[in-house]
Amino acid sequence: MGASPVKIPRLPRVHREVCCGDVTALYVRDPVTAKLGLWLVPTAHRRRVAPRRAFLTGVAVDDLVAVTGGPLRAWQVESLVQVKALTDDYPAGFSQGHTLRNSVTVDRLKFATQQVTRANGGVSVRTTFRHDTAGWLAHHDLVWRPGASWLECRTTVENTSADPVTLEQLASFSLGGLAAFASDDAPGRLKLHRFRAVWSMEGRPESRAFEDLQLEPAWSGYGVRAERFGTIGGLPTCGFFPFVGVEDTKAGVTWGAQLAHPGSWQMEVYRRDDLGAMSGGLADREFGHWQKTLAPGETFASPPAFLACVAGGLDDVCAALTAAQEPPLAHLPASEASLPVMFNEWATSWGDPSHANMVKLAAALQDTGVKYLVMDAGWYKPDGGSWGDAQGEWRPNAKMYPQGLRATVDAIRAAGLVPGLWFEMEVVGSSSPLFQRTEWLLRRDGRPITAGTRRFLDLRQPEVVAHLAERVIGLLRDNGFGYLKVDYNENIGIGVDGAESLGEGLRQHLAGVQAFFRRIRAELPDLVIENCSSGGHRLEPSMMGLTAMGSFSDAHECPEIPVIAANLHRLILPRQSQIWAVLRRKATARRIVYLLTGGFLGRLCLSGDFPTLRPGQRALVDRAIALYAQASAVIRQGRSHRYGPEVKNYRHADGWQAVLRIGADARQAVFVGHTFAQPGTKAIRVPLPPGRWRVAGELAEKTGEARVAGRELVWRPAGEWCGCAVVLTR
């Protein structure tokens, strides 16, 4: 074997080590390339980072030594900044079309400075690189706040050169050192976790071995492997959620990342040697038609990403990341403190929320414990027309509201309820005059983007924003509404005209959308805002941080509701996950309990035939609302644990599922169980934390179905399609 030109250390050369509570950030320097990478390890496992083999050996590579002039390296440090400039060459190793990671831009970025700032118990690290020929800067910022289970990361490009700089890739984060706890390429140990999403089946977990995805390194370390996935358009959780996790199943360590961005994004898991890497950020030129040009003196920052590394598995890393969604909720309206139950009339009138219908509902809901009453789509529809193609003017139908909306609002408030109103404010329908006002609309290739009966307003334009301010904010304020449901029922697609690339035009428009959400909050600070996008198509951190809650799905009356709702515990906070419980007069007690208990997996939202329910059905609803008030503190803050076999077919579910959510003080817990077809067991047992627990309240088809037995909660369901919610105290 030929001599190595540079000695490769068996342990990574650590440039700087920063302790961030339970996570330690290692800034690792490559002894050959001088690249600086970022590895995260659980602080308790810091000393378990494995010594590494320096070179590849064996019959596949031994005879190459003479040709290559030396041995082949077994591992390299992956740069913590991943950016591609248009004027630099592309990566090799059969990369083009699969990934833009490790382009010549990354080779030309030379480490300049690193500044560590410690204040108020937290720490921030800014690492700066300079492009060695063009002279512009890239800043990588990592921030940890005391007590946080996550770190926040983003990358900023600052054009300090004399010429424009065009980017075609910019990652928010790049983590290396996957397989840091193995001394080789960790065969059979690494697993990719991600969550798929389609309409009405959001958040399906997918876990695949690296080998299944061909993320094994090549025999010589040359041909790269990359699994790039994401979402394109204005529905950021349509296809996948912006999450990636990698687990070392032998070491018991999992890395995770979640992006906060409302538009096109991508994640990548990358491999070219013993160690793997993962990165994510804006969808790049190849994946999302994105380029961005910075004039001299301009800066551009990537969307923020949340990072976590835990001693544990998927549920543990998800809990660490979803905690990052809590801080933006500190300034919600006071009415949200107790997570009140709501009623949305969509599945009651199906698009006919007339004054008469709303007054009838308000009277039926008075003194029930329900707080919000939401008027859904249809209040603006023309006579004889459809709600689905009339968006844009936002004028109430005079026949439906002969005294105006204010009279309806006053009647709802007189019943002790907070009135809410539905808007799909970012689109115009084909029957609206604005459908032909093309100068206000998003275009691609010079033509208005049309999807079915919808076109899209361009929220980069002041005139459009002024129109919406009058028709949305003005209408809500003038009529005394306290709740806003924002829907968004179509996807823009790959991008829009009006910027240096389609993807950048889309990003700018969506920045305008979020700016309008912020304006609503600023002008109407007591307004409760619901984030709905055909159900769960905008359940990502930046949108959830602008709103009080989000619609979990458009699964209105479906048996898969508990499955979807439980999945979402790993991706959003249950206190923000609004779950349908559509009540029908014809329903059996078992079905009503099944739906009501599903609402205990998040925010309970009633709909359906409430005014005409039979006395026994009303009694079940009353019990559910009272028990939900007991459970709300745990739903608001706690840690969820799912039990039961994997549900393969959501539309035809079988087996069972249970979620135990333990309160933040570990003195209260909420159990939510469901059986599907052929549950396969007569008793569902869930382990309880240490302590003497008792049942403080229960909602089930029959009283006494659940009880504490030693260190377990035991639920004996009556059969298929049963539900049970239990509040426990210690």
Secondary structure as GFF3:
##gff-version 3
##sequence-region A 1 730
A	DSSP	beta_strand	13	20	.	.	.	ID=ss1
A	DSSP	beta_strand	23	29	.	.	.	ID=ss2
A	DSSP	beta_strand	36	42	.	.	.	ID=ss3
A	DSSP	three_ten_helix	43	48	.	.	.	ID=ss4
A	DSSP	alpha_helix	59	62	.	.	.	ID=ss5
A	DSSP	alpha_helix	65	68	.	.	.	ID=ss6
A	DSSP	beta_strand	83	85	.	.	.	ID=ss7
A	DSSP	alpha_helix	104	108	.	.	.	ID=ss8
A	DSSP	beta_strand	109	119	.	.	.	ID=ss9
A	DSSP	beta_strand	122	131	.	.	.	ID=ss10
A	DSSP	beta_strand	137	144	.	.	.	ID=ss11
A	DSSP	beta_strand	151	158	.	.	.	ID=ss12
A	DSSP	beta_strand	165	178	.	.	.	ID=ss13
A	DSSP	beta_strand	190	198	.	.	.	ID=ss14
A	DSSP	beta_strand	201	209	.	.	.	ID=ss15
A	DSSP	three_ten_helix	210	213	.	.	.	ID=ss16
A	DSSP	beta_strand	225	231	.	.	.	ID=ss17
A	DSSP	beta_strand	239	240	.	.	.	ID=ss18
A	DSSP	beta_strand	243	248	.	.	.	ID=ss19
A	DSSP	beta_strand	253	259	.	.	.	ID=ss20
A	DSSP	beta_strand	265	271	.	.	.	ID=ss21
A	DSSP	beta_strand	276	282	.	.	.	ID=ss22
A	DSSP	alpha_helix	285	288	.	.	.	ID=ss23
A	DSSP	beta_strand	292	294	.	.	.	ID=ss24
A	DSSP	beta_strand	299	301	.	.	.	ID=ss25
A	DSSP	beta_strand	305	311	.	.	.	ID=ss26
A	DSSP	alpha_helix	314	322	.	.	.	ID=ss27
A	DSSP	three_ten_helix	323	325	.	.	.	ID=ss28
A	DSSP	three_ten_helix	327	331	.	.	.	ID=ss29
A	DSSP	three_ten_helix	334	336	.	.	.	ID=ss30
A	DSSP	beta_strand	341	344	.	.	.	ID=ss31
A	DSSP	alpha_helix	346	349	.	.	.	ID=ss32
A	DSSP	alpha_helix	355	365	.	.	.	ID=ss33
A	DSSP	beta_strand	370	375	.	.	.	ID=ss34
A	DSSP	three_ten_helix	387	389	.	.	.	ID=ss35
A	DSSP	alpha_helix	405	414	.	.	.	ID=ss36
A	DSSP	beta_strand	418	423	.	.	.	ID=ss37
A	DSSP	beta_strand	427	429	.	.	.	ID=ss38
A	DSSP	three_ten_helix	433	436	.	.	.	ID=ss39
A	DSSP	three_ten_helix	438	440	.	.	.	ID=ss40
A	DSSP	beta_strand	443	444	.	.	.	ID=ss41
A	DSSP	beta_strand	447	448	.	.	.	ID=ss42
A	DSSP	beta_strand	450	451	.	.	.	ID=ss43
A	DSSP	beta_strand	454	456	.	.	.	ID=ss44
A	DSSP	alpha_helix	462	468	.	.	.	ID=ss45
A	DSSP	pi_helix	469	474	.	.	.	ID=ss46
A	DSSP	alpha_helix	475	479	.	.	.	ID=ss47
A	DSSP	beta_strand	483	486	.	.	.	ID=ss48
A	DSSP	alpha_helix	502	523	.	.	.	ID=ss49
A	DSSP	beta_strand	528	531	.	.	.	ID=ss50
A	DSSP	alpha_helix	541	544	.	.	.	ID=ss51
A	DSSP	beta_strand	549	551	.	.	.	ID=ss52
A	DSSP	alpha_helix	561	567	.	.	.	ID=ss53
A	DSSP	three_ten_helix	568	570	.	.	.	ID=ss54
A	DSSP	three_ten_helix	574	576	.	.	.	ID=ss55
A	DSSP	beta_strand	577	583	.	.	.	ID=ss56
A	DSSP	alpha_helix	589	598	.	.	.	ID=ss57
A	DSSP	three_ten_helix	599	601	.	.	.	ID=ss58
A	DSSP	beta_strand	603	608	.	.	.	ID=ss59
A	DSSP	three_ten_helix	610	612	.	.	.	ID=ss60
A	DSSP	alpha_helix	615	636	.	.	.	ID=ss61
A	DSSP	beta_strand	638	643	.	.	.	ID=ss62
A	DSSP	beta_strand	656	663	.	.	.	ID=ss63
A	DSSP	beta_strand	668	675	.	.	.	ID=ss64
A	DSSP	beta_strand	684	687	.	.	.	ID=ss65
A	DSSP	beta_strand	694	699	.	.	.	ID=ss66
A	DSSP	beta_strand	706	709	.	.	.	ID=ss67
A	DSSP	beta_strand	712	715	.	.	.	ID=ss68
A	DSSP	beta_strand	723	729	.	.	.	ID=ss69
###
